[in-house]
């Protein structure tokens, strides 16, 4: 590590504003571009980079860098973006699974005193969901229906269809992703 790099790290550890200004001036634009490549959202990309620099400031006393500052920052931004995307994917899958597993099935709405427009929209949504499920590849559709409508575990589906549990998980993941994309305007 060069003397300049070590000097920057030392200034970061002391909370010197010049060091943080240096980070912004020297690395901010690059880090935002890297984050944007992962997130495809300017605001999120800037938020990730801003949060990283704030994290460095908050943890300045325990900051340990063994590689050049830029390499550390790039790696940290990539990791934060990957973590964000994983959490977002899990949140979407969980919310969709919770919707599917709720007592009121989206294919069997109870008859209520709702307005005719609400009833029409419910019927339209039911039809769109059924059409989207029917557009799934056959194996994917079968696994999805066994999981969601027959409430079978991944292990039961695996044994019944003579496929691995990982293949079951793969089909469920693909089905949820496909349905989320197909029904995006309704959800």
Sine and cosine of phi, psi and omega as CSV:
sin_phi,cos_phi,sin_psi,cos_psi,sin_omega,cos_omega
0.00,0.00,0.70,-0.72,-0.05,-1.00
-0.96,0.28,0.26,-0.96,0.02,-1.00
-0.89,0.45,-0.62,0.78,0.01,-1.00
-0.89,0.46,-0.70,0.71,0.02,-1.00
-0.87,0.49,-0.71,0.70,0.01,-1.00
-0.89,0.46,-0.62,0.79,0.04,-1.00
-0.89,0.46,-0.67,0.75,0.03,-1.00
-0.89,0.46,-0.71,0.70,0.00,-1.00
-0.88,0.48,-0.69,0.73,0.02,-1.00
-0.88,0.48,-0.66,0.75,0.02,-1.00
-0.93,0.37,-0.59,0.81,0.07,-1.00
-0.87,0.49,-0.67,0.74,-0.02,-1.00
-0.90,0.43,-0.52,0.86,0.00,-1.00
-1.00,0.07,-0.13,0.99,0.00,-1.00
0.99,0.14,0.34,0.94,-0.02,-1.00
-0.92,0.40,0.81,-0.58,-0.02,-1.00
-0.87,0.50,-0.51,0.86,0.01,-1.00
-0.88,0.48,-0.62,0.79,0.00,-1.00
-0.92,0.40,-0.65,0.76,0.00,-1.00
-0.95,0.30,-0.57,0.82,0.11,-0.99
-0.89,0.46,-0.65,0.76,0.04,-1.00
-0.87,0.50,-0.70,0.71,0.02,-1.00
-0.85,0.53,-0.74,0.67,0.01,-1.00
-0.89,0.45,-0.77,0.64,-0.06,-1.00
-0.90,0.44,-0.64,0.77,-0.15,-0.99
-1.00,0.00,-0.54,0.84,-0.19,-0.98
-0.84,-0.55,-0.31,0.95,-0.16,-0.99
-0.84,0.55,-0.77,0.64,-0.05,-1.00
-0.88,0.48,-0.70,0.72,0.02,-1.00
-0.89,0.46,-0.71,0.71,-0.02,-1.00
-0.90,0.44,-0.62,0.78,0.04,-1.00
-0.91,0.42,-0.63,0.78,0.04,-1.00
-0.90,0.43,-0.66,0.75,0.02,-1.00
-0.90,0.44,-0.73,0.68,0.01,-1.00
-0.88,0.47,-0.63,0.78,0.00,-1.00
-0.89,0.45,-0.61,0.79,0.02,-1.00
-0.86,0.50,-0.53,0.85,0.04,-1.00
-0.99,0.13,-0.72,0.69,-0.21,-0.98
-0.99,-0.10,-0.38,0.93,-0.02,-1.00
0.83,0.56,0.58,0.81,0.01,-1.00
-0.50,-0.87,0.89,-0.45,-0.05,-1.00
-0.86,0.50,-0.72,0.69,-0.04,-1.00
-0.88,0.47,-0.72,0.70,0.02,-1.00
-0.89,0.45,-0.65,0.76,0.00,-1.00
-0.88,0.48,-0.74,0.68,0.01,-1.00
-0.90,0.43,-0.61,0.79,0.02,-1.00
-0.90,0.44,-0.68,0.73,0.02,-1.00
-0.87,0.49,-0.71,0.70,-0.02,-1.00
-0.92,0.39,-0.70,0.72,0.04,-1.00
-0.87,0.50,-0.68,0.73,0.02,-1.00
-0.89,0.45,-0.62,0.79,0.02,-1.00
-0.89,0.46,-0.73,0.68,-0.03,-1.00
-0.92,0.40,-0.60,0.80,0.08,-1.00
-0.90,0.43,-0.63,0.77,0.03,-1.00
-0.89,0.46,-0.67,0.74,0.04,-1.00
-0.87,0.49,-0.69,0.73,0.01,-1.00
-0.90,0.44,-0.72,0.70,-0.04,-1.00
-0.91,0.42,-0.49,0.87,-0.04,-1.00
-0.94,-0.35,0.46,0.89,-0.12,-0.99
-0.88,0.47,-0.54,0.84,-0.02,-1.00
-0.93,0.36,-0.51,0.86,-0.05,-1.00
-0.97,-0.23,0.14,0.99,-0.04,-1.00
-0.90,0.43,0.82,-0.57,0.07,-1.00
-0.78,-0.62,0.87,-0.49,0.03,-1.00
-0.86,-0.51,0.81,-0.59,0.02,-1.00
-0.95,-0.32,-0.14,0.99,-0.01,-1.00
-0.86,-0.51,0.10,-1.00,0.05,-1.00
-0.82,0.57,0.51,-0.86,-0.06,-1.00
-0.84,0.54,-0.70,0.72,-0.03,-1.00
-0.87,0.49,-0.70,0.71,0.01,-1.00
-0.88,0.48,-0.67,0.74,0.04,-1.00
-0.88,0.48,-0.73,0.68,-0.04,-1.00
-0.90,0.43,-0.69,0.73,0.01,-1.00
-0.88,0.47,-0.72,0.69,0.01,-1.00
-0.89,0.46,-0.67,0.74,-0.01,-1.00
-0.90,0.43,-0.65,0.76,0.02,-1.00
-0.91,0.41,-0.70,0.71,0.02,-1.00
-0.86,0.51,-0.72,0.69,0.00,-1.00
-0.88,0.48,-0.68,0.74,0.01,-1.00
-0.90,0.43,-0.63,0.77,0.03,-1.00
-0.91,0.41,-0.71,0.70,0.01,-1.00
-0.88,0.47,-0.70,0.72,0.03,-1.00
-0.87,0.49,-0.69,0.72,0.01,-1.00
-0.88,0.48,-0.72,0.69,-0.03,-1.00
-0.90,0.43,-0.63,0.78,0.04,-1.00
-0.91,0.42,-0.70,0.71,0.02,-1.00
-0.90,0.44,-0.64,0.77,0.01,-1.00
-0.91,0.42,-0.67,0.75,0.03,-1.00
-0.90,0.44,-0.70,0.71,0.02,-1.00
-0.90,0.44,-0.64,0.77,0.01,-1.00
-0.89,0.46,-0.69,0.73,0.01,-1.00
-0.91,0.41,-0.70,0.71,0.00,-1.00
-0.90,0.44,-0.65,0.76,0.00,-1.00
-0.91,0.41,-0.71,0.71,-0.03,-1.00
-0.92,0.39,-0.62,0.79,0.03,-1.00
-0.93,0.37,-0.65,0.76,0.03,-1.00
-0.90,0.43,-0.65,0.76,0.02,-1.00
-0.90,0.44,-0.63,0.78,0.04,-1.00
-0.90,0.44,-0.68,0.73,-0.01,-1.00
-0.93,0.38,-0.57,0.82,-0.08,-1.00
-1.00,0.00,0.01,1.00,-0.01,-1.00
-0.92,0.38,0.31,-0.95,-0.03,-1.00
-0.87,0.49,-0.56,0.83,0.00,-1.00
-1.00,-0.05,0.96,-0.29,0.04,-1.00
-0.94,0.34,0.60,-0.80,-0.02,-1.00
-0.94,0.34,-0.22,0.98,0.03,-1.00
-0.99,-0.11,-0.05,1.00,-0.06,-1.00
-0.63,-0.77,0.92,0.39,0.00,-1.00
-0.94,0.34,0.64,-0.77,0.03,-1.00
-0.94,0.34,0.48,-0.88,0.03,-1.00
-0.97,0.23,0.86,-0.51,-0.03,-1.00
-0.84,-0.55,0.05,-1.00,0.05,-1.00
-1.00,0.08,0.40,0.92,-0.04,-1.00
-0.90,0.44,0.28,-0.96,-0.01,-1.00
-0.91,0.42,0.37,-0.93,0.04,-1.00
-0.85,0.53,-0.57,0.82,0.02,-1.00
-0.90,0.43,-0.67,0.74,0.01,-1.00
-0.89,0.46,-0.67,0.74,0.02,-1.00
-0.90,0.44,-0.65,0.76,0.02,-1.00
-0.90,0.44,-0.69,0.73,0.02,-1.00
-0.90,0.43,-0.62,0.79,0.05,-1.00
-0.88,0.47,-0.72,0.69,0.01,-1.00
-0.88,0.47,-0.66,0.75,0.02,-1.00
-0.88,0.47,-0.70,0.71,0.01,-1.00
-0.90,0.44,-0.70,0.72,0.05,-1.00
-0.83,0.55,-0.71,0.70,0.01,-1.00
-0.90,0.44,-0.67,0.75,0.00,-1.00
-0.91,0.41,-0.63,0.78,0.02,-1.00
-0.90,0.43,-0.72,0.69,0.01,-1.00
-0.88,0.48,-0.69,0.73,0.02,-1.00
-0.89,0.46,-0.68,0.74,-0.01,-1.00
-0.90,0.44,-0.68,0.74,0.03,-1.00
-0.89,0.45,-0.64,0.76,0.01,-1.00
-0.92,0.38,-0.37,0.93,0.03,-1.00
-0.99,0.11,-0.11,0.99,0.05,-1.00
-0.92,0.39,0.51,-0.86,0.14,-0.99
-0.84,0.54,0.52,-0.86,-0.17,-0.99
-0.81,0.58,-0.76,0.65,-0.03,-1.00
-0.89,0.45,-0.67,0.74,0.01,-1.00
-0.89,0.46,-0.70,0.72,0.00,-1.00
-0.89,0.46,-0.71,0.71,-0.01,-1.00
-0.88,0.48,-0.73,0.68,0.00,-1.00
-0.89,0.46,-0.70,0.72,-0.02,-1.00
-0.88,0.47,-0.72,0.69,-0.01,-1.00
-0.90,0.43,-0.64,0.77,0.04,-1.00
-0.90,0.43,-0.62,0.78,-0.01,-1.00
-0.95,0.30,-0.75,0.66,-0.15,-0.99
-1.00,0.04,-0.62,0.78,-0.10,-0.99
-0.99,-0.15,-0.57,0.82,0.05,-1.00
-1.00,-0.05,-0.10,0.99,0.05,-1.00
0.82,0.58,0.66,0.75,0.04,-1.00
-1.00,0.01,0.50,-0.87,0.03,-1.00
-0.97,0.22,0.26,-0.96,0.04,-1.00
-0.86,0.51,-0.62,0.78,-0.01,-1.00
-0.91,0.41,-0.66,0.75,0.02,-1.00
-0.90,0.44,-0.68,0.73,0.02,-1.00
-0.90,0.43,-0.67,0.74,0.01,-1.00
-0.85,0.52,-0.74,0.68,-0.01,-1.00
-0.92,0.39,-0.68,0.73,-0.05,-1.00
-0.91,0.41,-0.63,0.78,-0.06,-1.00
-0.99,-0.13,-0.04,1.00,0.00,-1.00
0.86,0.51,0.74,0.67,0.07,-1.00
-0.75,-0.67,0.28,-0.96,-0.02,-1.00
-0.97,0.26,0.36,-0.93,0.05,-1.00
-0.88,0.48,-0.61,0.80,0.03,-1.00
-0.89,0.45,-0.58,0.82,0.06,-1.00
-0.92,0.39,-0.62,0.78,0.07,-1.00
-0.87,0.49,-0.74,0.67,0.01,-1.00
-0.86,0.50,-0.66,0.75,0.01,-1.00
-0.87,0.49,-0.72,0.69,-0.01,-1.00
-0.91,0.42,-0.65,0.76,0.01,-1.00
-0.90,0.44,-0.72,0.69,0.00,-1.00
-0.86,0.51,-0.73,0.68,0.00,-1.00
-0.90,0.43,-0.65,0.76,0.01,-1.00
-0.90,0.44,-0.73,0.69,0.00,-1.00
-0.89,0.46,-0.67,0.75,0.02,-1.00
-0.90,0.44,-0.70,0.71,0.01,-1.00
-0.88,0.47,-0.73,0.69,-0.02,-1.00
-0.92,0.40,-0.63,0.78,0.04,-1.00
-0.87,0.49,-0.68,0.73,0.02,-1.00
-0.92,0.39,-0.70,0.72,-0.04,-1.00
-0.92,0.39,-0.56,0.83,-0.09,-1.00
-0.97,-0.26,0.28,0.96,-0.10,-1.00
-0.83,0.56,-0.61,0.79,-0.04,-1.00
-0.96,0.28,-0.23,0.97,0.02,-1.00
-0.99,-0.13,-0.38,0.93,-0.11,-0.99
-0.99,-0.11,0.00,0.00,0.00,0.00
